[in-house]
Amino acid sequence: MHVIKNIKGIMHHKKTNAIGVFLMAMMIMTVLSRFADSVMIPRVTVCSVQDMKLEYPVEIEGRIKTEGEQAVYCIENLRIAHVFAEKNDLVKKKDPLFSVDMEDLEIKIAQMEQEVRACEIGIAEIENTYQEQVKQQERNLNRAKEDYADILNATQQELDLLYRQMEEARIELEQYSALQPQGAYLEDAAKNEEQKEQTDTQRREELEQKYEEKQRLYQETAASREEALKNAVRQMEDAGTSITKSSSAALQQMEQEKIETSLQQLYHLREENGYVCSAFEGRILECGISTGSITSLDPVFVMEDFSQPFQFEGFIEESASIHVAEGMEGVLEMEREGVILEGVKISRVTEAEEGSCRVIAKLAAESVKKTGNAVLSFTRESKRYANCIPRSSLYNGSFGYYFIKVTEEDTVLGRQLRAEYVSVNLIECNDEFAAVYGNVSEHDKIVVRASKGIKEGDRIRITEE
């Protein structure tokens, strides 16, 4: 009996152990199943569509500089003794920029003084020549007038005499013709007194010839007188033409004034012992001289004048220029100087070289006092769109743009979540969001991120909303 009891105990113990093993196995399978399910099913983060404006942040790198630049010149052909400022140096008003060799300066002054005296002599000679020409012109005019008066008087007397002689011959001819008989009586007289007729005819011919000779002589003399008077008038006109003053004197005068202006600059330079100082506070942009070099017509320095208004100037690629327009406001920052200016307004946008745009923003007075590198940043907003989704949720497939939304369906295993592709049209996008239109609802749960790739119809699990 005791043996039988032991056997029954052993069997009961084995049965208990088998149930335990079975339960343990079931628990392990459940854990494995859940683990496999968690590994195989994509986990996703979802969001809803938003009503918003798209923002486009833009940064333009450039410089703060003065609106204008000033060139510093020096009289040419002077030797540079010392240079006290270099490119990018900041200088204050009255700071020395450079000095010239004093020996060269004195030689230059002496040369220019001689040039001024030469101009004065040249101008005096030109003026004397002109005055002599004026006097000679007056003499010629007086002589021409006297000649005209002599011709007028002398020829008039001769012409009057010839006219009287011509008239006397004419009257004599007319009187003789009036005494002669006419018509039939003349014919009878011719028959009876042939000899008298011959005498009368000869006399008439003599008188006619005399009149014609006097008339011809008068006409020739009148024509000759008219021609002589015409020539005399021409001589008076020629003599009366005013003498045009040569432009040589004016040119010489201009040259003299130019030299005297340069000479005054040299005198001032001598008073300053050859030193040239800055007339304003600014920064050296270009330096065109060095110790021992000779000055020319080119500027010795090009400087930014800090007394003038400041402005920002930058360049941006043309592809990004659609986000930039005059009147837009932004924030200007000079990181190295610790300067931050808000509300800086773009005043001008122009095309530049190599596919870029030049952006100018004028700065308020006293807002900055130095030049240097700066960044102008601002945000451009689009119009408001009702359906905006994260850019990361938008895909571009073979059939166009789409996003993935979460749908629910009832199964024998309960309610399950699945992925559905939704086709949309892209309106506009920035780096973060895209505005779309299509079959979109404010209740849609849109997949933003997923633990793995998702195909349409795949089971998914929402881990964050």
KAFENUR-V615517 format. One record per backbone hydrogen bond with DSSP energy under -1.0 kcal/mol. CO is the residue of the C=O (numbers start at 0). NH is the residue of the N-H. If there is no record, write none. Layout:
# KAFENUR-V615517
co: <CO:CO>
nh: <NH:NH>
This chain:
# KAFENUR-V615517
co: <0:1:2:3:4:5:6:7:8:9:10:11:12:13:14:15:16:17:18:19:20:21:22:23:24:25:26:27:28:29:30:31:32:33:34:35:36:41:42:43:43:44:44:46:49:51:53:55:57:59:60:61:62:63:64:69:71:71:77:78:79:81:85:88:90:91:94:96:96:97:98:98:100:101:102:103:104:105:106:107:108:109:110:111:112:113:114:115:116:117:118:119:120:121:122:123:124:125:126:127:128:129:130:131:132:133:134:135:136:137:138:139:140:141:142:143:144:145:146:147:148:149:150:151:152:153:154:155:156:157:158:159:160:161:162:163:164:165:166:167:168:169:170:171:172:173:182:183:184:185:186:187:188:192:193:194:195:196:197:198:199:200:201:202:203:204:205:206:207:208:209:210:211:212:213:214:215:216:217:218:219:220:221:222:223:224:225:226:227:228:229:230:231:232:233:234:235:246:247:248:249:250:251:252:253:254:255:256:257:258:259:260:261:262:263:264:265:266:267:268:269:271:273:275:275:277:280:281:282:283:285:289:292:294:299:300:301:301:302:303:304:308:309:310:311:312:313:315:316:319:320:324:327:329:330:331:332:333:333:338:340:343:345:347:349:354:355:356:357:358:359:359:360:363:371:373:374:375:376:377:379:384:386:387:388:389:390:394:396:399:400:401:402:403:404:406:408:410:413:415:416:417:418:419:421:424:427:431:432:433:434:434:436:437:440:444:445:448:454:457:460:463>
nh: <4:5:6:7:8:9:10:11:12:13:14:15:16:17:18:19:20:21:22:23:24:25:26:27:28:29:30:31:32:33:34:35:36:37:38:39:40:460:450:462:463:447:448:445:387:384:381:379:377:375:314:373:312:371:310:302:299:300:294:100:291:98:88:283:281:94:277:83:84:275:80:81:104:105:106:107:108:109:110:111:112:113:114:115:116:117:118:119:120:121:122:123:124:125:126:127:128:129:130:131:132:133:134:135:136:137:138:139:140:141:142:143:144:145:146:147:148:149:150:151:152:153:154:155:156:157:158:159:160:161:162:163:164:165:166:167:168:169:170:171:172:173:174:175:176:177:186:187:188:189:190:191:192:196:197:198:199:200:201:202:203:204:205:206:207:208:209:210:211:212:213:214:215:216:217:218:219:220:221:222:223:224:225:226:227:228:229:230:231:232:233:234:235:236:237:238:239:250:251:252:253:254:255:256:257:258:259:260:261:262:263:264:265:266:267:268:269:270:271:273:272:274:99:96:97:93:305:90:303:87:301:292:79:76:287:71:284:285:69:282:307:66:362:64:360:62:358:356:319:322:323:327:345:343:376:340:374:337:338:333:331:329:326:359:357:317:351:315:349:313:346:347:311:366:63:61:332:59:330:57:55:51:435:49:433:392:393:401:399:396:423:394:421:446:419:417:415:413:410:408:459:406:456:404:402:436:434:390:429:388:426:427:424:439:443:405:46:44:457:418:43:45>
